[in-house]
Amino acid sequence: MMKRTLVLGLGNDILTDDAVGLRVARELKSILAGRPEITVDEDCWGGLRLMERLAGFDRAIIIDAIQSGGQPGTVRILSPKDIPTQHSASAHDVNLPTALAFGRKMGVHLPEDHEIVLVAIEALDILTFGERCTPAVEAAIPQAVRLVLDLLAGWDNSLPDRNSGLGFGQSTREL
């Protein structure tokens, strides 16, 4: 049986680099259009709403902007536990690991943590209104698209051990 996979771009279309996850997802939609086991979508929520979006899938790749002080345009692979904050403006929401734990306790079918990959693109500006990413982040979009395609291609067969090499169970891996 084929695993149902969600590829989800997160962000806000009108906030410069915050839209990078959406832009990557849009590139992937046409490339993955013939793959019924893969759903490519866009969203703007984190926390509990993101957990609800993951319901019913066996695995997920989430693409989003990150600001960690790194070089803008750097693409990283993260696991859910690597993200200490939430993509939410509400103080009443929770981070992704907490939301996943809550959903699982409630019996929601969610991907296991080792079946969730976050592709994070280091952003320069996520606060300025604008419909274009900054140049370094724009230049990283093709790399992020290739990374997602590589992750999908290798998920079942040739993807390296998730506890070594890709940063899972460690912190992050820059690409």
C-alpha positions in Angstrom: 0.0 0.0 0.0 1.3 3.4 -0.9 1.9 5.9 1.8 -0.1 9.1 1.6 2.3 12.0 1.6 1.6 15.7 2.1 4.0 18.3 0.7 3.0 21.6 2.4 4.4 25.0 1.7 3.8 27.5 4.6 3.9 31.3 4.5 2.2 34.5 3.7 2.1 35.7 0.1 2.4 39.4 1.0 5.4 39.3 3.3 8.6 39.1 1.2 10.6 36.0 2.3 7.8 34.5 4.4 6.3 33.4 1.0 9.2 31.1 0.1 7.4 28.0 1.3 4.4 28.8 -0.8 6.6 29.5 -3.8 8.4 26.2 -3.5 5.1 24.4 -3.2 3.8 26.1 -6.4 6.8 24.9 -8.3 6.3 21.4 -7.0 2.5 21.2 -7.9 3.1 20.9 -11.6 6.1 18.6 -11.2 4.2 16.2 -9.0 0.7 16.5 -10.6 0.7 12.9 -11.8 1.4 11.4 -8.4 -1.9 10.5 -6.7 -0.2 9.4 -3.5 1.3 12.9 -3.0 -0.7 16.0 -2.2 1.0 19.3 -2.7 -0.7 22.2 -0.9 -0.2 25.6 0.7 -1.2 27.0 4.1 -0.5 29.9 6.4 -1.0 28.3 9.8 1.2 26.5 12.3 0.6 24.8 15.6 -2.8 23.1 16.1 -4.1 24.1 12.6 -1.0 22.6 11.0 -1.5 19.4 13.0 -5.1 19.2 11.7 -3.7 19.7 8.2 -1.4 16.7 8.6 -4.3 14.5 9.7 -4.8 11.4 7.5 -1.3 11.5 6.0 1.4 8.9 6.6 4.3 11.3 6.0 4.9 15.0 5.3 7.4 17.5 4.0 6.8 21.0 5.3 8.5 23.9 3.5 8.8 27.2 5.4 11.0 30.2 5.9 13.2 30.3 9.1 15.2 33.0 10.7 18.0 31.5 12.8 20.7 34.0 12.1 22.2 32.0 9.2 23.1 33.1 5.7 19.9 34.1 3.8 19.0 31.5 1.2 20.6 28.6 3.1 18.4 25.5 2.9 18.2 23.2 5.9 16.6 20.0 6.8 14.9 19.9 10.2 12.8 17.5 12.2 9.8 18.6 14.2 11.7 18.6 17.5 14.2 21.1 15.9 11.5 23.8 15.8 11.0 25.5 19.2 8.5 28.1 18.1 5.2 28.1 16.2 4.1 29.7 12.9 1.2 31.4 14.5 0.5 34.9 15.7 -1.6 33.6 18.6 -0.2 33.2 22.1 -3.0 30.6 22.6 -1.5 28.2 20.0 1.3 25.6 20.5 4.4 24.6 18.7 4.4 21.7 16.3 5.8 19.0 18.6 3.1 19.8 21.2 0.4 19.9 18.6 1.5 16.5 17.2 1.5 15.0 20.7 -1.9 16.4 21.4 -3.4 15.1 18.1 -1.9 11.6 18.7 -3.4 11.5 22.2 -6.8 12.3 20.7 -6.4 9.4 18.3 -5.8 11.5 15.1 -3.9 9.6 12.4 -0.7 11.7 12.0 2.7 11.0 10.5 5.2 9.8 13.1 7.9 12.4 13.9 10.5 10.4 11.8 8.1 10.7 8.8 8.0 14.5 9.0 10.7 16.5 7.3 10.9 20.3 7.5 12.7 22.0 4.6 13.6 25.4 6.0 14.9 28.3 3.9 16.8 31.0 5.8 15.0 34.2 5.3 16.3 37.8 5.4 13.0 39.7 5.7 9.7 38.2 6.8 8.1 41.5 8.0 8.1 43.8 5.0 5.1 43.8 2.7 6.1 42.7 -0.7 5.2 40.0 -3.3 8.8 39.1 -4.1 11.4 37.3 -2.0 14.8 38.9 -1.4 17.4 37.9 -4.0 19.2 35.3 -1.9 16.0 33.6 -0.9 14.6 33.7 -4.5 17.8 32.1 -5.6 17.3 29.2 -3.1 13.9 28.2 -4.5 15.3 25.8 -7.2 17.6 24.2 -4.6 14.6 23.7 -2.2 12.5 22.2 -5.0 15.3 19.7 -5.9 15.7 18.8 -2.2 12.0 18.0 -1.8 12.1 15.9 -5.0 15.2 14.1 -3.8 13.6 13.4 -0.4 10.5 12.0 -2.1 12.5 9.9 -4.5 14.6 8.4 -1.7 12.0 8.2 1.1 11.4 4.5 0.6 14.6 3.3 -1.0 17.8 5.2 -0.8 17.4 7.9 1.7 20.2 7.8 4.2 19.5 6.7 7.8 17.4 9.3 9.4 19.5 9.3 12.6 22.7 10.1 10.8 23.7 12.3 7.9 20.5 14.3 7.4 20.4 16.0 10.8 17.6 13.9 12.2 18.1 13.4 15.9 20.9 15.9 15.7 20.2 19.6 15.0 20.2 20.6 11.4 21.9 20.0 8.1 22.8 22.9 5.8 22.7 22.2 2.1 
